């Protein structure tokens, strides 16, 4: 069935009824608009935080978002296949999890009302904020150093993590290679991985790899978690669904570490806890069976002495949960932050920003790879201050198109927390150098930051961001890994520059003066 705009009929021909007819049509349209709003509010907020229809353009809603929304309600647009590109095995997984209902949740008439409400309240276009062009000062606190890691081209770095104990940087790439790198010595070790490594853990002298399996969306569980044995990564967990972030920690202090894995997945996924048994094998407990788990930390968040799990979800129902540990290594989940699905949540760091003894949460939003690749004013960095009792309030927002990663530290050593952030989906025009922004905390109670950018012939293009005293001079530097491919269209000249770049690492060396 073809879903088109609703046409209202029933006009009276007699000129004697023109006045009554106009009143009747106004009342009818008003009722249908209200019906559409009510349907949108009821059905769309049942899966995620309700987005504002004005947050996307009419065309984006029509061509990209509404067809996906409709499919999740069992309504299939003509010439749109929500399972397109999936293998038969993946389709079975989707069907088993009832991702696409076999029966429509709404009638055709109800869907039309919902659709009409959204489109009628969406703008035709979105205009970029011109004030951003002049808001940044030249960055002088850091100098950029481009470093070639290997001869593979183009550079596609998928994972970065610095080991503070060994003073080495671990690097994973799309070509299933892992490098151990030293600032002075360069590459000291090269290891072949089972699939692209996207995260590293260092626990009691051992190194662990999170191997994603398929880098691009899939319902197949081909990822793994491996321990480095000499020159080989030996999997200790297999059949993971696109794992992207892992924490190994002894959560209950019994001497045996647990493994918490963010199985990002695609349409399905999970945050899972793996417990090691006496046999040496691990058993899985799914803490939350939803897609999009992207980042997790282990930390006591309520002061009871037990280690809790803080996890971010970025696919569909974008949220941050705290899983409070209870006796018997059980967890009670509480959602503490939630964002609309078009925010494109990408990263999270924990920091006691205001030095009150409570852990605050910094979130970044800017994924533009899916259905709505336009500039979004609500993309950026959010500082969410801990009010106690699991309540967090957004106190500061820095708008940044396509924000992807963030690091927080006292980079200028003046006693307060500064931020540095990267954007994989920036404005590819006049704001391209906002692909890396440094926010200097100017102090005060009003969250006052000054922004800086570093203009470059080849702007930063990175999926990874790490902080470390990489050169050993006593201050914190920032490291990014070049990822030359783009999931969407980019200006050809930029695309050529990124693919021809002969470096893998971009290091921002801190020039802090003592």
N, C-alpha and C positions, 0 to 999 in steps of 0.2 A: 504494500500500500504506500502511496506517495504522500508524504507529510508536507503540506504547503501552508501558507498563511491562511488563517480563517477569514472567509468572506461572509460578511453579514448581509442577509437578504431580507425580503419581506417588506420592501418599501411600498407605501401606498401610492397609487398612481393619481388618485383624485387630489387636485390642488386644495380641496377643502380640508384635507387632513395633514397638510404640510407641517403646521405647527405641532400637532399632536405627534406626528411621525418623528420629527426632530427630537422631541422630548423622549419618546420611546426609545429611539436609537441611542441617545446619550445615556439613558438609564441602563440599557442593555450592555453597552460597551463598558460602563463603569462597573457593572456587576461582573462581567467576564474578566475585566482586569483584576478585580478583587479576588475572583475565583482563581485566576492564574497565580497571583501572589500567594494565596493560601496554599495552593498545590505545591508551588516552588518551595515555600517555607517548610511545609510538612514533609515532603518526600526527599528533598535535597539535604535537609538538616538531619535526616535519619542516618546518613552515612558519614557526614563530615560537617565541619563548621560552615555555615551558610555563606557563600560568596555574594558580593554585591554585583548585580547585573551590570552596573556601570564600570566594573573593574576590567571588562574586556569589550572589544568592539563587536558590533553587530555581525560582521563577517566571521570573526573568530568563533563566536557563539554558534552561528549557523553551520559553518563548514566543519568545525573541529570538535567543539566541546559538547554541544547538544546531541550529536549522534552518539558520542560515547556515553553521555548520561542516559540517553534513551535505552541503549543496549543493556545497561545495568538494571533497567526496569523491565526488561523483556520486550522492548520495542525496537525493531530493527529498521533503520532507514534503507531506502532503495539504494543500490550500488555501494552499500557500506557493509563490510564484513568485519565484525569485532574480533574474529578469530583469524583474520588474514595473516599469513606468514607463519602461523604456528604449525608445528609438525603434528602428525596424528597423536603422538604420545602427549604432547602439550595440550591438545584439544581435550583429550580424555581427562587430564588433570583439571582443566578449567570446568568441564562439565561436572566432574565429581564434586567440585567445591561450589557448584551452583553460582558461578560468577555471572553467568548470563541466564536469567530465569527462563524457563521453558514457556511460562504463561505471562502475559503482560500484567504489570502491577497496576497500570492506569488504562483507562479506555482511550480510544483515539481522540475523542472530544476533549477529555481531560488533559491529555498530553498537548493538544493544540493550544489550549488555554495557557498552560504553563509556558510553552514555547513562545507564544505571543507576548506574554508578560515580560519574559527575559529580553527578547529582541527589542521590544518597544522602549525598554529602559536602558538599553546599551547605547553608547555613543557611536557615531560613524567612524571616528578616528581618535587616536591618542596622540597628543602633542608632547614632544620631549621638553623637559624643563630647561629653559635657556640659562637660568641662573647657575646651573652646575658648571658651565663652561668657565666661569671666572671665580669659582669658589675655592680652588686649590692653589696652594703656594708651592714653589719648587722644592722638592725634597733634597735636603743637603745632609741630613743626619745619617743617611745610608748611601753607599755607592754600589752600583750594580757590577757584578762580575759574572760573566757567562763562562761555563765550564763544560767542555766535551767529556762525556763519560765513556762512550764507546763509539764504534764506527757505524752502528745501525742507523739508518735514515729512512724516513723522518723519525725524530725522537718522539716516543710515546710512553712517557713515564706514568705509571699507574699507582705507585706507592712510595712513600718516603717516611722514614722514622730514624731519629737519632738515638744512638745508644750512649747515654751519659757515662756508663761505666767504662766502656772501651774507647770512647771518643771517636766513634765511627758512624758514618751515615749509611743506612741500608736503603737500597733503591730497587724497585721492581718495575718491569716494563711489559708492554703488550706482547713482546716477542718471547715471553716465558723465560726471561733471564733476570737473575738477581745479582746485584753488585754490592760488595762491601767497599766503602770509599772513605778515604782519609784526606783531609784538606791539603796536607803537605805531600803525602805519598801517592795520592790518586787511588785508582782501583787496586785493592789488595786481594780481592777474592771474587771469582765469578762462578755462579751456580746456575744450573738449569732447573727451572721449576716446572711443575706439572701443568700449570696454567698461570695467567698473569697474577702476580702478587700485588695486593692492594693494601695490605697492612702487615705490620711486624709487631711481635711481642718479645720482650726480653725478661725472662723469669729465672732467677737463681743461676745466672751464668749461661742459660740456654737461649737460643734464638728460635722463634716460631714464625711461620709464614701463614697468612690468610690468602689462600688461592681461590679466586673468584669462580673459576670454571669458565663460563661464557661471560665475556665482558658486557656484551649487549643483551637486552632483555630476553629472557627465556623462562619457561616454567620447568625446565629440566634441572635436576639437582646434581650438578657435575663439579661442584666446588669441594674444597678440602682444607683441612688445617694440619700443617706439617711441622715437625721438629727437625731442625738442622742437625744432621749427623755427619760431621766432616764436610764433604762436598755434596752431600745428598740430602734433600728434604724428604723425610719419611712421614707419610700421613698418619696422624693419630685419630683423625675424624674424617670420614668420607661422606659422600652423598649429601653435601650441604647445598642449599638453594641460593646461589649467588651471594655468598658471605662477603661482607665489605668491611667489617670492623669486629675485632675480637679483644676480650680482656681475659687474661688468666690470673686468678687470684684465689687464695685460700679463704673463701667467704666465711666459713664457720670455724676457722682457726683449729682444725683438727689435724693439720699437717699434710693434708692432701688437697692440692689446688683444684678448683673448678674452672670451667671454661664457659664464658658467656659470649654467644655469637649472634651478631646481627645478620640474619639471613634476609637480605634485601628482597630477593626474589623478583617478581614482576607483578602479576595479578594476585599471586599468593606469596606468602613468605612468613617469617616468624622472628621473634626474639626468643632464643633458646638457651637453656642452662644445661650443661653437660656435667654429670657427676661421675667421677671415677670409682669403679667398684673394686673389690678385693682381687677380682680376676684380672684387673688391668684394663678391662673394657669400660667404655663410657655409656651411660644411659642418658637419654634426652628428656628434659622436661620443658615443654613449650610454655613460656611465660605469657606470651601474647601472640596468637596465631593470625597476624595480619602482615601484609606486604609493607615494604619501605623502611624496615629497621636499618638505620644508617650510622648511628654513633652510640656508644655506651661508655659509661664510667662506673667504677666501683668506689663508693665513699659512704661514710656514715652521714646521713642527711638529717636525722632526727635526734642525734646525741644520745642514743641508747647503747652505744658501744658495738652495735652490729653493723656489718658492712651492707649497705644498700646498693641497688643498681639504678642508675639514671640512664634512660634510653630515649633516643629521638627517633621518630617515625616520619617519613617524608613522602609517602606514596598514598595519595587519596586523603585519608584522615590524618593530616599533619599535626603531630602532637609530641609533647615531652611527658614521659611518665617517670615517676619514682616508684620503684618496687622495693617496699620496705621489708627487710628481713624479719621473719618471725621464727619462733622455735622450730627445730626440726628441719632447718634449711628450707623453709617455705617462705613465700613472698606475697605481700598484699600490694596490689597495684593502685596507684592514684595518679590520674592525669592532672598535671600542674600547669601545662600550657597547651594551647590549641590554636591552630591557624587555618584559614581557608585554603582549599586545595590549590588555588592558583598562585599562592605565595611561593611555591617551589622551594620548600625548606631544604637546606643543603648541609648545614654544619652546626656544631654546638661546642662551646667550651665552658668549663666551670671555673669560677674565680670569686674570691671574696673582694668584690670591687670596692666596697665602702669600709672595709676593715672592721666589721661589726661582729665577726665570728661566724657569720652565716654564709653559706655558699650561694652565690648568685649564678644565673644562667645567661650566657650570651648566645643568641641564635642568629643564623644567617639564612637569607632567603633570596633565591635568584635562579633556580633551575628553569631554563627556557627551552628544554629539548623536546617537550612532548607535544601539546596541542595548541599552545597559544604563544607563539614566538613573536611577541611584541614588547616594546619597552614598557616597564611597569613601575609606577611611582612608589609602590609599596614594597618593592624589592629593597633589601639592604640589611643593616645590622641592628639588632634589637638587644638592649640591655634590660634584663628582667631581674629586678631586685627581690631578694628573699625577704618576705615580711614575717616569716616564722610560720610554723604549723602547716607547712606545705603550700603556702600561698605566695605567688610570685606576681609582681606588678611591673609592667613595662614602664620604665622611667626615661629611656632615651632611645631614639630611632635615628639612624643615619641612613638616608636613602642612597642606594647604590645599585645601578642597573646590573642585573645578572650576578649578584653576589654568590660566591661559591665556597670559599674557605676563610677562616679567621684565626688569628693567634692573639693572645693577650699576655702582656708582661709590662714591667716597668722598664721600657727600652731606654729611656733617657735618665733613669736613676734619680728621679726627683720625688719618689715616694708615692706615686699614684700609678694606676693602670692605664696603659696605652693599648691601642689596637692596630693591627695590620690586617688587611683583607685583600683577597683576590677575587676577580670576576671572570668566569669563563664565558659569560654571555653579556659583555658590556655593550654600550652604544658603539657600534663599529665605525661611527663617524667622528665628530669632533671630540667625543669623550673616550676615545679608545684607550688613552693612557690611564683611565680610571680602572683598567684591568688590575692595577695594584694601587691601593690607597693606604697611607699611613695616617692614623688619627692620634695626634698628640693631646694628651689630657692636660688642659690648662688649669685644672683645679676648680675649687668653688663648689657650691651646693647645687648648681643648675646644670650639671653635666655638660660642661663646656669643652669642646674639642676643636682643634684646628686640623684641617685636612691638607695633605701633601701628596703630590704625584711626581713621578720621575719620567720625563719625556724620553722616548727611545725610538730609534729607527725601527726596531722590531719589538712591539709591545709584548708584555707578558701574556702567555697563554698556558694556563696550568690548571690541572685538577687537584694538585697537591700543594700543601703549604706546611712548613715545619719551622720551629724556632730552636736555636741552639747556639752556643758559643763556638761556632764552627772553626774559627781561627785561633781560639784559645787566648784571646787578649783581655778577657774579663767582662765583656759585654755581650748582650744577646743579639745574634744575627737572625736573618730570616732566609729560608731556602724554599725554592719552588722547583718543580719538575716540569720541563717543557712537554706538552702534549699537543702535537701538531694537527691532529685531525679535528674536524668540526662536524657535529651531528646535523647542523643546518647550514643554510647558505651564508657565506661571508664574502666580503669584497675580494675579487680574484687576486689583487695585488698583495693584500694581507695574507691570504691563503698561501700564496707562493713564498712569501717571506718566511712564514712559520715552517713550511715543509722543507725549505732549503737551509734553515738555520743549522749550524754545525755544533750546537751545544745541547746538552741535556739538562744541566742545572742552571738555574738563575739564582745567584746568591746576592742578597742585599747585606753588605757588610756594614755593621754599625760603626759610625765614626764618633761615638761618644768621647768627649774630651774630659779627662779626669781633673 
